[in-house]
């Protein structure tokens, strides 16, 4: 019976986990995800692809906001840069997707320096407003750079194939999103337990004390911006592959708000929390749709007519409820339940 978290060796200290139960459940989850295309229909598979892309974006934002403490409302802009980078390289230059997708992420990382460098002395609300302004700037640049981006006409993203498989639909796209998601999660988990991750945590908790300890704030803040934007750019590239047509309307401000809501609901600073938040908030509209299908008469158009209003009210209600009753988010709720059942029946 596991009674504590005492580590006796260096290997145990730096390992992602030394709990065999966690390793077993993680392996089981990965096996289920690999077998999912064989077990579910096309509609459910599409939902799962959307969830995986949301997880990638949420983990990237959580690295910047949750781990480093730099609040960003510019995620829609970085998603747009990654999506347009991937789409333009594929459509106009004929790049294969396995090159254009990481190139879109790299482009988003380079663009992040434009907002990261001027924002080094900003934090809190001032940084959030700066990143929001950056998102608006990116939208206008894309809109008026018509020779490159297509302007208001957008870009059609087609032709992504590998070994004869169309990588923009069904199981191939799902496995692509799954591979990217797993690699991103592993990368961030390893970064968080490295010297870089500890520096980010120190900056989040108290940047003045971190500077007094010898941590280069400029270097580590820029590194957080670059890596976070690269990951979000990958998510944008996956979005462009999934929807096949991108224009600036796809990357509205609501995406930045939803991204921030995901990591707040999941639990700031936790990769597992970001994953839970992405799954929960992405599937929330589907849960609402199923609920209204149960309570409304067949053929009723009420939900389809007011879908955006209902979704907005649901998002707001869920965020307010979690902030009021469970500020630690879903990961805090999970930890409480795990602690309760670990101590049961003496937990009362």
Secondary structure, DSSP 8 states (H G I E B T S, - for coil): --------SHHHHHSS---HHHHHHHHHHHHHHHHHHHHS-HHHHHHHHHHHHHHHHHHHHHIIIIIS------HHHHHHHHHHHHHHHHHTT---HHHHHHHHHHHHHHHHHHHHHHTTT--THHHHHHHHHHHHHHHHHHHH-HHHH-GGG-EE----EETTEETTSHHHHHHHHHHHHHHHHHHHHHHHTSHHHHHHHHHHH-HHHHHHTT--HHHHHHHHHHHHHHHHHHHHHHHHHHHSEE-GGGG-HHHHHHHHHHHHHH-TT-HHHHHHHHHHHHHHHHHHHHHHHHHS-TT--HHHHSHHHHHHHHHHHHHHHHHHH-TTHHHHHHHHHHHHHHHTTS--
